[in-house]
Amino acid sequence: MTSMARVYGTAIRHEIELFAAWPIGTVMHVGDIGFLTRRGKLFERWGKLADFGITFSSQKAQNLTDFDFQFGKRIDIRFKAAGQAPQAGSMLTQAQAGATIEFGRSSSVVVVAHTEEESIANLNKLEQDLVNVAASSSKNWKNDFVVITATYESVGTTVVLASGNGSKVGVTASAAVGVPFDLADAKIGLSASAHGQKLVKALARPGFVPFVRIHHLLKPWRGKPFLSRYN
């Protein structure tokens, strides 16, 4: 069976062309250096640009960056208002407001995220710095290093991973909400119960970096090395 880590990494890279670390919630920063594992899908931290004497400035986006996608087959999300009779298969009582997420046979990922982007301000400078470091015999730069050039820090992120037949998650809101509601809203007191063989979840969680953008230094057979975004 495909590992949950690989399923998650595949979903992030395929759907939004970004990368993630495993486990969910692993600390990541702009300027971190590392490797891509799980066949190039997950970031594993090794160090930071400062370890090689490279400095940089960063900038933050003015607006939030939102993500909302599903990866997998036969994913069914059903919302229910407080007082509404639960549908067949619901994990909620009649008094509860919430949602039931049901998964089919294949490994699946549901992501709803609101994030703040921070990125390296001058990639031209970074490129020249990396070219100089890679050419130095004393710096020990590795050809398969990648660099985090942007992070997306969560102000509210829900991730649910499921594997196995008939996996199910019930999400309950403690605050009065209408339906459908935002599955990543950190202000409405979401909690969850789950049923399934393999389930991993982060629920309306702020203060961590779920996704990063990555660049690496490419060395062609001819011509100068150059910095390229890793997709």
N, C-alpha and C positions, 0 to 999 in steps of 0.2 A: 504494500500500500504506500502511495506517495506520502511523504511526511507533511505535517501541517506547516512546518517552516517553508518548505518548497512551494506548497500551494499558495501561501501568503505572499511570498516573494514574487511568484509568477503573476499573481493577480495585480499587485502594485505596479510591476514593470509593464505588464501588458495593457492595463486599463488607463494609467495616468503617466506612464513613461518616467516614473520616479523610482526610488529605492527605499528599502526599509531595513531596520535592524531586527534581530531576533535574540531574545524574546521581545515581545511588544513592550515598549517603555524603556528599552536600553538607551542610555544617555548618548546623544550625538550633538555635535556643535559644528558651526561653520568653521572650516579650516582643519577639520579632522582628516587624517590620512588612514587608509586601511586597504583591505582587500575585498573583492566580491566573491562570496562563497555560494554554495548551493547552485552550482552551474551559472554563476554570474547574476544572482538574483537578490542576495542579501548582503548588507554591508557589515564587515567585521573590523572594528577599530584597531589600529596599530599604534598611532601617535598623532601628532599635529604638526602643522606647518612650522610652528615656532621651534620645533626640534631641529629643523634644518636652517634656522635663522631667517625664515621668511615671515615678513610682516604684511598685514593687509588691513584695509578699512572695510567696513560692511555698511549696508543700507537696509532699511526696512520698508516694505510695501505699505502704501497708505491705506489700502483696503484689505479685508479678509479674503483669503483664497479658500473656496469651498469645494469639497469633493463629495460625490454621491453616486455610488455604483455598486453593482452586484456582479459577481464572477461565479459562474456555475450554472447548473440546470435545475429547473423545477424549484425555484425559490419563491415562496409565497409569504408576503407580509400583509397581515390583516389587523387593522386598527379597530378598537372598541371603546366607545364612550362609557363613562360611569353610568350605571343604571341600565345599560343596554344588555339584553340577554346574550350570553356568549355563544358563538357559533360552535358547531361540532369540531372537536379537536383543539379548542382554545384552552390555554393554560391559565386564563383569568376567571375570576368570579364575577357575578353580575354587578357587584358594587365597584369593581375596579375599572379604572381607565388605563388603557395600555395597548400593547400590540403582541401578536403571536407571530413568530418567524418560523416557518417550516422549511426544511431542506429535503431534497430528493436523495437519490442514491450517490451522486457524485460529490466529491469534495467541493465546498462552496465558501465564498467570502462575501460578506456584506459590510460596506464601509460608508459611513456618513461622517464627514469631518469639516470643522471650521478652523482655519489655521491662519497664523501670521507668518508671512515669508520674510526671512532675513537672508541676504546674499552678499557675496564678495563684490565690492563696488567696481574694481578694475581688473578685469580678466586679462587684459593685455600685459599689465605688470606681473600678474601671477604667471602668465606664460613665460615671460623672460626670466623670472626668478627660478622657475622649475627647470628651464633649459640650462641655466647656469649650475644649478644643484646637480642635475643629472650628469653633467659633463665633468663634475669634480670627483676624482678618485677617492677623496677623503670623506665624502658625504654619505656614501652607501645607499644611494637612492635605488629602489627596486623597480624594475620595469613594469611590474604588475600593480604598483601602487595606484590608488585612485584617491581623489580629493573631494570632500564635501564642499561644494561651492554655494549651496543654498539649503536652508532648513525651513520646514513648515511646522511651527510650534502650535500645538493644539490649544484652542480655547474651549473646545468641546468636541470629542471624537468618540464614535462608537465603531468598534470592529468586532464582528462575530465570525469565527471560523468553525466550520462543521465538517465532519467526515463520518460516514456510516449511514445506514438506512434509517430513515425516520427521525433524524435529529430535529429538536424543537427547542425554541427559546421563548419564554414569556417575559415581556418587558412591561413593568408597572410604573405609572407616574404617581408620585405622592401629592403633587400639586394639582389643582383643578385645571384641566386642559381640554381643549377641543380636539377633534380628530379630523384628519390625521395630524399628528404633532411631529416635531423635530426630534428624531431619534438621537441626536447629538447635543441636545440642549442641556447644559449642566445646571440650569436653574430650576428644573422641575422635578428633581429628586427621583431619577429613574433607578429602578432596581430590577433584577432579573432572576428567574429560575430557569433551569435547563434540564432537558432530557435528551440523552444521546450517547453514543459510544465514545466519540472524541469531539469535545467542544472547547474552544478558547474564546474568551471575550474580554473586551474593554468597553465600559459602558459610560457614555457621556463624560469622558475623562479629560480634564484639562492639564496643562503644565508638562507635557512631554512632546517629543518630536516623532510623529508617526512616519513622516516621509522626508526624504532628502533628494537634492539634485547633485549629480556627480559629474566631474570632469576627470580626464586622464591625459597624460602626455604621450603622444604618438610619435614614434621614430620611423619614418618611411625609409625605404632603401635609398632613395635619392631625395635630396632636399633637406631642409632644416626640420628639427622636431617642432611640433605644434600642439597646442592645447585643444582638446576636442571634448564636446559633451558626450557622455556615455549614455546611450539609449537602450 
